[in-house]
């Protein structure tokens, strides 16, 4: 599964800040060099021993690093005030997310801060009563709902759970009429390396779902070779039979899409992350038949009536829509147009298309013949469309959107009249009307323009030294979108500045924008980010003494490359759950092979040489004046190995000559951030903001 930090966590991390040297020296880290050769180049790994989490010396080292980090952060003067303000801002009114319509019932997550986890809710659409179906908020909230799938009529609901950030999913099924569990429990149902997937049978007597092979006695789980299995309701999971995927791919990933009330099912099958899907169709209880190959460059699809609309980027870098028949015959529906296609949703006898161009998002309505009807009257800029809930044949859709200064809104869109009516909105804990949003463009090494959104309070103008945090991601086709500032207001109201860069590797401008940051072109991502940093400085918002950078997961890799390639450009760096030893990610961790389609493989000499040229750990140089660094990781992370942060922290601590702290915090009951409880999200935010505030001189 792709390596990512959900935007909620990324936004939380942005609330964290830091400014002076460490209060003590970091714990020593012995070197035990493992010498290897990669693509003809010698590679020395003195910290290989830190990869073993069960070794007593590693456990002791983690404890010592945590103690050093906690002591250093604890001595930073703004910590208590920022922590209190972040928690205050995070306690908004009830929030909602992930809406889905099925059989006239609206399903969604609902959370009332400081409730640890969201609850799963059902509501007769549009004006019926609301019922809580699943609530896992007992104890500290370390069990999370990972995903849910209503049956076509809405009578039943399947949902997944995972523990302690591990993401390894167990699926449960309940009757929505009375909320009672049916007793069906499906373990090993994806999560971590391969995503969860599930589709209901038309008669609602069974489901098809993704799962790993059950390990034999004495063996550990292998998170590879996922298949699709069929489960009959009421039968034990041991009787489930494989219906697709045996021998398909060692790094198989699946997306299942129900159509025609479950009578047809589409399968998007991937070999790892970052690449195009093959498309299969199944009619009734028949077998899955391939209808499109990788050459169609399909990235997403949706059922519109009884036709499967796929978004193809073959020869169309911003995407075009084609309808696929059972025999694989494709019929053009909508040619490439303005903006990159992000999502297609049925509406009435036509459909909606969600598009983006950099940080701008919008939705266009089309009729049954793909004739343009109108643009949905959402705010023209500064918001992103987080989801659309709709059913084929119904003229009304629920559109979820939010933006930098706009908390989550749900609006009912009437495709017949074009009206848009707000039916739900989050009430924030403060006034965000005084935030000002501007844009600057960076110019990357190859001349490409990189949009950067800059946010500050009204009256905070460029003076060349504003404490500023620059965030980006740059991979897997994941866009950086306008996300409600929320608790990050704690940074802005003290005079700080936030900046968000739409660098390549994401798909904000389409698939070409993504591909220009993949594999042999990965250095382009780092060049774009450097250009974004230079643009913020050139616009006189800040300088290198007051500029901090933030990223998580693939964005953590970005942080590692940024600080090793241009250590003089930044004053402070926060990297969360990042990849820093990129060759070892592929060869020594389960999720690594799934990411080959994004990063390329080091078994290819050309790719290995290119990777070594930017892999953060391999470019740490002794005696370099590195900026202040805070690395965070979770001991149960299934997407990025915690030892990545351990090795990088040790190398930086040994190499830096700046006197600035290099800190590592390992959370022992956490993972990649997916499903993290409220207290953990707030804690991460406070940690990072305190660090940045001190290091960048917030309030000075």
C-alpha positions in Angstrom: 0.0 0.0 0.0 1.2 3.5 -0.8 3.1 5.3 2.0 1.2 8.3 3.2 0.2 10.3 6.1 -3.4 11.2 6.0 -4.0 14.9 5.6 -5.7 15.1 9.0 -2.4 14.0 10.5 -0.3 16.2 8.2 -2.4 19.1 9.3 -2.0 18.2 12.9 1.7 17.9 12.5 1.8 21.4 11.0 0.6 22.7 14.3 3.9 21.7 15.9 6.9 23.9 16.0 10.5 24.5 17.6 14.3 27.2 18.3 17.3 26.5 20.5 20.0 23.9 20.9 19.4 20.7 22.7 19.5 20.6 26.5 21.9 17.6 26.5 23.8 15.5 24.1 22.0 12.6 22.4 22.6 9.0 23.5 25.6 7.4 21.8 25.0 5.0 18.9 27.6 2.3 18.2 28.6 1.6 14.6 28.8 -2.0 13.3 29.5 -1.6 9.6 27.8 -3.9 7.1 29.6 -3.4 3.8 27.8 -4.1 0.5 27.9 -3.3 -3.1 25.0 -1.8 -5.1 25.2 -1.2 -8.8 28.9 -1.4 -8.5 29.0 1.2 -5.7 30.2 0.4 -2.2 27.5 1.0 0.4 28.4 0.9 4.1 25.6 0.5 6.7 26.9 1.1 10.2 23.4 1.1 11.7 22.0 -2.1 10.3 21.8 -3.4 13.9 19.1 -0.9 14.7 16.7 -2.7 12.4 16.0 -5.4 15.0 13.3 -4.1 17.3 13.4 -7.3 19.5 17.1 -6.9 20.4 17.6 -5.6 24.0 20.2 -3.1 22.9 17.8 -1.6 20.3 15.0 -1.3 22.9 17.3 0.4 25.3 18.5 2.8 22.5 14.8 3.6 21.7 14.1 4.4 25.3 17.2 6.6 25.6 16.3 8.5 22.4 12.7 9.0 23.7 14.0 10.3 27.0 16.4 12.7 25.2 13.6 14.0 22.9 11.1 14.4 25.8 13.7 16.3 27.9 14.6 18.6 25.0 11.1 19.3 23.9 10.0 19.7 27.6 12.5 22.5 28.1 11.1 24.5 25.2 9.3 27.5 26.6 6.1 27.7 24.5 5.2 24.0 24.9 2.5 24.2 27.5 0.8 27.2 26.0 0.8 25.8 22.5 -0.4 22.4 23.7 -3.3 24.0 25.5 -4.3 26.1 22.5 -4.0 23.2 20.0 -6.3 21.1 22.1 -8.7 24.0 22.5 -8.8 24.6 18.7 -9.1 20.8 18.0 -12.4 20.6 20.0 -14.8 21.7 17.4 -18.4 20.8 17.0 -19.2 17.3 15.8 -17.5 16.5 12.5 -18.6 14.1 9.7 -16.6 12.3 7.0 -16.7 9.6 4.3 -20.4 9.8 3.3 -21.9 6.9 1.2 -25.4 6.4 -0.1 -26.9 2.9 -0.4 -30.6 2.0 -0.8 -31.7 5.5 0.3 -29.6 5.4 3.5 -26.7 7.7 4.1 -23.7 6.2 6.0 -20.9 8.2 7.4 -18.4 8.7 10.2 -19.2 11.1 13.0 -16.8 12.3 15.6 -17.3 14.7 18.6 -13.9 15.8 19.9 -12.3 14.9 22.2 -13.9 11.5 21.5 -10.9 9.2 20.6 -12.4 7.6 17.4 -15.3 8.4 15.0 -18.5 6.3 15.2 -20.2 4.8 12.2 -23.7 6.3 11.7 -26.7 5.6 9.4 -29.4 8.1 8.5 -32.4 7.7 6.2 -31.6 10.2 3.4 -32.3 13.1 3.4 -34.3 13.9 6.6 -34.6 10.7 8.5 -33.4 9.9 12.0 -29.7 9.2 12.8 -28.6 5.9 14.3 -25.2 4.9 15.6 -24.2 1.5 14.3 -20.6 1.1 15.5 -18.8 2.8 18.4 -15.3 1.7 19.4 -14.6 4.4 21.9 -14.0 2.2 24.9 -10.8 2.6 26.7 -8.1 4.8 25.0 -9.6 4.3 21.5 -6.7 2.3 20.0 -9.1 0.2 18.0 -10.1 2.0 14.8 -12.7 1.5 12.1 -10.7 1.2 8.9 -13.4 1.2 6.2 -17.1 0.2 5.7 -19.2 -1.2 2.9 -23.1 -1.1 3.0 -25.0 -3.7 1.0 -26.9 -2.5 -2.1 -30.2 -2.1 -0.2 -28.5 -0.7 2.9 -29.8 -3.5 5.0 -26.4 -4.8 6.0 -23.1 -3.2 6.7 -19.6 -4.7 6.6 -16.9 -2.8 8.4 -13.2 -3.3 9.2 -11.3 -2.8 12.4 -7.6 -2.7 13.3 -5.6 -2.4 16.5 -2.9 0.0 17.7 -2.1 1.6 14.3 -1.3 -1.8 12.7 -4.0 -1.5 9.9 -4.3 -5.3 9.6 -8.0 -5.5 9.1 -10.7 -7.8 10.5 -14.1 -7.5 8.8 -17.4 -7.7 10.7 -21.0 -7.6 9.4 -24.1 -6.3 11.1 -27.8 -5.8 10.4 -28.5 -2.1 10.1 -32.1 -2.5 11.1 -31.3 -3.5 14.7 -27.5 -2.9 14.8 -26.8 -6.5 15.8 -23.7 -8.3 14.6 -24.3 -11.3 12.4 -21.4 -13.2 13.9 -19.3 -13.2 10.7 -15.7 -12.4 11.3 -13.2 -12.2 8.4 -9.6 -11.9 9.6 -6.5 -10.9 7.6 -8.7 -8.8 5.3 -5.9 -6.6 3.9 -4.6 -3.4 5.4 -1.0 -2.2 5.7 0.6 -3.4 2.5 -2.5 -4.1 0.4 -5.7 -2.1 0.7 -9.0 -3.5 1.9 -11.6 -4.2 -0.7 -15.2 -5.6 -0.5 -18.2 -6.0 -2.8 -21.6 -7.4 -1.9 -23.5 -10.1 -3.9 -26.7 -8.8 -5.5 -28.8 -11.0 -3.2 -26.8 -9.8 -0.2 -26.1 -13.3 0.9 -22.4 -13.0 0.6 -19.4 -10.8 -0.1 -16.2 -10.8 -2.1 -13.2 -9.4 -0.2 -9.4 -9.1 -0.3 -7.4 -11.2 2.2 -4.0 -12.6 2.9 -3.3 -16.3 3.2 -3.8 -17.6 6.7 -0.3 -18.6 8.1 0.3 -22.2 9.0 1.0 -23.1 12.6 4.4 -21.6 13.8 4.6 -19.3 10.8 4.2 -15.5 10.7 1.8 -13.6 8.4 3.2 -12.9 4.9 1.6 -9.6 3.7 2.0 -10.6 0.1 0.0 -12.5 -2.6 -3.4 -11.1 -1.6 -6.4 -12.7 -3.3 -10.1 -12.1 -3.5 -12.2 -14.6 -1.6 -15.9 -15.2 -1.4 -17.7 -15.4 1.9 -21.2 -16.7 2.4 -23.0 -15.0 5.3 -23.4 -17.4 8.2 -20.5 -19.6 7.2 -17.1 -19.7 9.0 -14.4 -17.8 7.3 -12.4 -21.0 6.9 -14.8 -22.1 4.2 -14.2 -18.9 2.1 -13.0 -19.8 -1.4 -10.6 -17.9 -3.6 -12.3 -16.4 -6.7 -9.5 -14.2 -8.1 -5.8 -13.5 -7.6 -4.1 -16.8 -7.1 -0.7 -16.2 -8.8 -1.8 -12.7 -10.0 0.9 -10.7 -8.4 3.2 -10.9 -5.4 2.2 -7.3 -4.6 -1.4 -7.4 -5.6 -3.8 -4.6 -4.7 -7.5 -4.5 -5.5 -10.4 -2.0 -5.7 -13.9 -3.5 -6.0 -16.8 -1.5 -7.3 -20.5 -2.7 -7.2 -22.8 -1.8 -10.1 -26.4 -2.4 -10.8 -27.2 -3.2 -7.2 -24.5 -5.7 -7.0 -25.4 -7.6 -10.2 -22.2 -6.4 -11.8 -18.8 -5.9 -10.1 -15.8 -4.1 -11.5 -12.3 -4.9 -10.3 -9.3 -2.6 -10.6 -6.2 -4.8 -10.0 -2.8 -3.3 -9.4 0.7 -4.7 -9.1 1.8 -2.5 -6.2 1.3 1.3 -5.9 1.7 4.2 -8.2 0.9 2.4 -11.5 -2.1 1.9 -13.7 -4.7 -0.7 -13.0 -6.0 -3.6 -15.1 -9.8 -3.7 -15.3 -11.9 -6.8 -14.8 -15.7 -7.2 -14.9 -17.9 -9.9 -13.3 -21.5 -10.5 -14.2 -23.6 -12.1 -11.5 -21.8 -15.0 -9.9 -19.5 -15.6 -12.9 -15.7 -15.2 -13.1 -13.8 -12.0 -13.4 -12.9 -11.3 -17.0 -10.2 -8.8 -18.0 -11.5 -6.0 -20.2 -8.6 -3.5 -20.1 -4.9 -3.8 -19.6 -2.2 -1.6 -18.1 -1.8 0.2 -21.4 -5.1 2.0 -20.9 -3.5 3.8 -17.9 -6.7 3.6 -15.8 -6.4 5.2 -12.4 -10.1 5.2 -11.2 -13.6 4.2 -12.2 -17.2 4.4 -11.2 -20.5 2.9 -12.2 -22.9 5.3 -13.9 -26.2 3.5 -14.4 -25.3 0.1 -15.8 -22.1 1.3 -17.5 -18.6 1.3 -16.0 -16.9 4.7 -16.6 -13.1 4.5 -16.3 -10.7 7.4 -16.2 -8.0 6.7 -18.7 -4.8 8.8 -19.0 -3.5 7.0 -22.1 -2.7 9.8 -24.4 -4.6 12.2 -22.1 -2.4 13.5 -19.3 -5.4 15.2 -17.6 -7.7 12.2 -18.1 -10.6 11.2 -20.3 -13.6 9.0 -19.6 -14.5 5.9 -21.5 -17.3 3.4 -20.9 -16.3 -0.3 -20.9 -18.5 -3.1 -22.0 -18.4 -6.8 -20.9 -16.4 -7.8 -23.9 -13.8 -5.1 -23.3 -15.2 -2.8 -26.0 -14.7 0.9 -25.0 -16.9 3.7 -26.0 -15.6 7.3 -25.7 -17.7 9.3 -23.2 -15.8 12.5 -22.4 -12.5 13.7 -23.9 -9.8 15.5 -22.0 -10.7 19.0 -20.9 -9.7 21.7 -18.4 -8.2 20.4 -15.2 -7.2 16.9 -14.1 -10.0 14.4 -13.5 -10.0 13.3 -9.8 -13.4 11.5 -9.5 -16.5 10.6 -11.4 -19.9 10.1 -9.7 -23.4 9.3 -11.1 -26.0 12.0 -11.0 -29.5 11.5 -12.4 -29.2 10.1 -15.9 -25.8 11.8 -16.2 -22.7 12.3 -14.0 -20.4 14.6 -12.1 -16.7 15.1 -12.8 -14.5 16.4 -10.0 -11.4 18.2 -11.4 -8.3 20.0 -10.1 -5.6 22.4 -11.4 -2.9 22.8 -8.7 -4.7 23.9 -5.5 -8.0 24.7 -7.3 -10.8 22.1 -7.3 -14.3 22.1 -8.9 -17.1 19.8 -10.1 -18.8 19.8 -13.5 -22.2 18.3 -14.3 -22.9 16.4 -17.5 -26.1 14.9 -18.9 -26.6 11.3 -20.2 -25.0 12.2 -23.6 -22.0 13.8 -21.8 -23.2 17.3 -22.6 -22.0 19.9 -20.3 -24.8 21.1 -18.0 -23.2 23.5 -15.4 -20.4 23.9 -13.0 -21.5 23.2 -9.4 -21.7 26.5 -7.6 -19.0 25.8 -5.0 -16.4 28.4 -3.9 -14.2 29.1 -6.9 -10.9 28.7 -5.1 -9.4 27.7 -1.8 -11.5 24.5 -1.2 -11.2 20.8 -2.1 -14.0 18.3 -2.7 -13.5 15.6 -0.2 -16.2 13.3 -1.4 -19.5 12.9 -3.3 -22.2 10.6 -2.2 -24.8 9.7 -4.9 -26.8 6.9 -6.3 -27.4 6.2 -10.0 -30.8 7.6 -11.2 -31.1 10.0 -8.3 -31.0 13.7 -9.1 -29.5 14.8 -5.8 -26.0 14.3 -4.5 -24.3 15.1 -1.3 -21.0 17.0 -1.8 -18.5 17.2 1.0 -16.0 20.0 0.8 -13.6 22.1 3.0 -10.9 24.7 2.5 -8.1 26.6 4.2 -10.5 28.8 6.1 -13.6 26.7 5.5 -14.3 23.8 7.9 -16.1 20.7 6.5 -19.4 21.5 4.8 -21.9 19.0 3.3 -24.1 20.4 0.6 -27.1 18.8 -1.1 -26.7 19.5 -4.9 -29.9 19.3 -7.0 -28.8 18.3 -10.6 -32.2 19.4 -12.0 -32.2 22.9 -10.7 -28.5 23.5 -10.0 -29.2 24.6 -6.4 -26.7 23.9 -3.7 -28.0 23.7 -0.1 -25.8 23.4 3.0 -27.1 20.5 5.1 -24.2 20.2 7.6 -21.2 22.2 8.6 -18.6 22.0 11.4 -18.6 24.9 13.8 -14.9 25.7 14.5 -13.6 26.7 17.9 -12.3 30.1 16.7 -12.7 32.8 14.1 -10.9 32.1 10.9 -12.2 35.0 8.9 -9.0 37.1 9.4 -6.7 34.6 7.6 -5.3 35.8 4.3 -4.4 33.4 1.5 -2.0 34.3 -1.3 0.0 32.4 -3.9 3.5 32.5 -5.2 5.1 30.4 -8.0 8.4 28.7 -7.6 10.4 27.9 -10.8 12.0 24.5 -10.7 15.3 23.4 -12.2 13.6 22.4 -15.5 11.6 25.7 -15.7 8.3 24.2 -14.5 6.2 26.5 -12.3 5.4 25.1 -8.8 2.4 26.8 -7.1 2.8 27.6 -3.4 -0.1 28.7 -1.2 0.9 31.0 1.6 -1.4 31.6 4.6 -1.0 34.3 7.3 -3.2 36.4 9.6 -4.5 39.7 8.3 -1.8 42.3 9.0 1.1 39.8 8.9 3.0 41.0 5.9 6.3 39.9 4.4 9.3 41.2 6.3 11.9 38.7 5.3 12.0 36.8 8.6 8.6 35.5 9.5 8.7 32.0 11.1 7.4 29.9 8.3 6.6 26.2 7.8 6.5 24.8 4.3 4.7 21.5 3.7 4.5 19.1 0.8 4.2 15.4 -0.1 5.3 14.7 -3.7 4.4 11.1 -4.5 2.0 8.3 -5.4 -0.3 10.7 -7.3 -1.5 12.1 -4.0 -2.3 15.8 -4.3 -1.7 18.6 -1.7 -5.2 20.0 -1.3 -6.7 23.0 0.5 -7.4 21.6 4.0 -9.0 23.4 6.9 -6.3 25.1 8.9 -8.0 24.0 12.2 -5.6 23.8 15.1 -2.8 25.2 12.9 -4.3 28.6 13.8 -2.2 28.3 17.0 0.8 29.0 14.7 -0.7 31.7 12.6 -2.2 33.8 15.5 1.3 34.1 17.0 2.6 35.7 13.8 3.7 32.6 12.0 3.2 31.7 8.3 2.2 28.4 6.6 3.0 27.5 3.0 1.8 24.5 0.9 3.6 23.5 -2.3 2.0 21.6 -5.2 5.1 19.8 -6.3 5.4 16.9 -8.8 4.8 13.4 -7.7 1.2 14.4 -6.9 -1.6 14.5 -9.5 -2.8 18.1 -9.0 -2.3 18.7 -12.7 -2.9 15.2 -13.9 -1.0 12.0 -14.4 2.0 13.6 -16.2 2.6 15.7 -13.1 2.7 12.5 -11.1 4.9 10.6 -13.5 7.5 13.4 -13.7 8.2 12.7 -10.1 8.5 8.9 -10.3 11.3 6.4 -10.5 14.2 7.8 -12.4 12.6 11.3 -12.2 12.3 11.3 -8.4 14.9 14.1 -8.1 12.4 16.4 -9.8 10.3 16.2 -6.7 13.2 17.5 -4.6 14.0 20.2 -7.1 10.4 21.4 -7.0 10.4 21.6 -3.3 13.6 23.6 -3.2 12.1 25.9 -5.8 9.1 26.3 -3.6 11.3 27.2 -0.6 13.2 29.7 -2.7 9.9 31.3 -3.8 8.7 31.8 -0.3 12.0 33.5 0.6 12.1 35.6 -2.6 8.6 36.8 -1.7 10.1 38.2 1.5 8.0 36.1 3.8 11.0 34.5 5.5 14.7 33.6 5.2 16.7 30.5 5.8 17.1 31.3 9.5 13.3 31.3 10.0 12.2 28.6 7.5 11.0 25.2 8.7 9.8 22.3 6.5 7.4 19.5 7.3 6.4 16.2 5.6 5.3 12.7 6.5 5.7 9.2 5.0 6.7 9.8 1.3 6.8 13.5 2.5 9.2 12.3 5.2 11.5 11.0 2.4 11.1 14.5 0.9 12.3 16.0 4.2 15.3 13.8 4.3 16.3 14.7 0.7 15.7 18.4 1.3 17.9 18.6 4.4 20.7 16.5 3.0 20.7 18.3 -0.4 20.3 21.9 0.9 21.0 22.0 4.6 21.7 25.7 4.5 18.2 26.5 3.2 16.3 25.4 6.3 16.5 26.1 10.0 14.3 23.2 11.3 12.9 20.0 9.8 10.1 17.7 11.0 9.9 14.3 9.3 7.1 11.9 10.3 7.2 8.1 9.5 9.6 8.7 6.7 11.7 6.5 4.4 15.4 7.5 4.6 17.2 4.3 3.6 15.4 3.8 0.3 17.3 0.7 -1.0 16.6 -1.2 2.2 12.9 -0.1 2.1 12.6 -2.3 -1.0 14.6 -5.3 0.1 14.1 -5.5 3.9 10.5 -4.4 4.6 7.1 -5.9 3.4 5.7 -2.7 2.0 8.8 -1.9 0.1 8.1 -4.2 -2.9 4.7 -2.6 -3.2 6.3 0.8 -3.7 8.6 -0.3 -6.6 6.1 1.0 -9.1 6.6 4.5 -7.6 10.3 4.5 -6.6 11.6 2.0 -9.2 13.7 -1.1 -8.2 17.3 -1.0 -7.1 17.8 -4.4 -8.9 18.1 -2.2 -12.0 21.6 -0.6 -12.0 20.4 2.7 -13.6 17.7 3.0 -10.9 20.0 2.0 -8.1 22.6 4.6 -9.1 19.8 7.3 -9.3 18.4 6.2 -6.0 21.7 6.3 -4.2 22.3 9.8 -5.5 19.3 11.1 -3.5 18.5 8.4 -0.8 18.7 10.6 2.4 20.7 8.1 4.6 23.3 7.6 1.9 23.9 11.4 1.5 24.5 12.3 5.2 28.0 13.9 5.3 30.1 14.1 8.4 30.9 17.6 9.6 27.9 19.3 7.8 25.9 21.9 9.7 22.5 20.3 9.5 19.4 22.2 10.7 17.5 21.2 13.8 15.6 17.9 13.1 12.7 16.1 14.7 11.9 12.6 13.4 8.8 10.7 14.6 7.7 7.1 14.0 5.3 4.5 15.3 6.4 1.1 16.5 3.5 -0.7 14.7 3.8 1.1 11.3 3.0 -1.4 8.5 3.9 1.1 5.7 7.3 2.4 6.6 9.7 0.5 8.9 10.3 2.3 12.2 14.0 1.5 11.8 14.1 4.0 8.9 13.8 6.8 11.4 16.2 5.2 13.9 19.0 4.8 11.3 18.6 8.3 9.9 18.5 9.9 13.4 21.7 8.1 14.4 23.5 9.2 11.2 22.5 12.8 11.6 23.4 12.9 15.3 26.8 11.6 14.4 27.4 13.9 11.4 26.0 17.3 12.3 28.4 20.1 13.2 25.7 22.8 13.8 25.0 22.2 17.5 21.3 22.0 16.7 19.3 19.1 18.1 18.5 16.0 16.1 15.6 14.3 17.9 13.7 11.0 17.5 10.4 10.1 19.1 9.0 6.6 18.8 5.4 6.1 19.8 5.1 2.5 21.0 1.3 2.0 20.5 1.1 3.8 17.1 1.5 3.0 13.4 1.6 5.2 10.3 -1.1 7.5 11.6 -4.1 5.8 10.1 -6.8 5.6 12.7 -4.8 7.4 15.4 -7.0 8.5 18.4 -7.7 12.2 19.2 -5.1 12.4 22.0 -2.4 11.1 19.7 -3.2 13.5 16.9 -3.2 16.4 19.3 0.0 15.2 20.9 1.8 15.0 17.6 0.6 18.5 16.7 1.8 19.9 20.0 5.2 18.2 19.7 5.9 19.5 16.2 4.6 23.0 16.9 6.6 23.4 20.0 9.7 22.3 18.2 9.2 24.6 15.3 8.2 27.6 17.6 11.5 27.3 19.5 13.7 26.7 16.5 12.2 29.3 14.2 11.7 32.0 16.9 8.0 32.2 16.9 7.0 35.3 19.0 10.4 36.8 19.0 
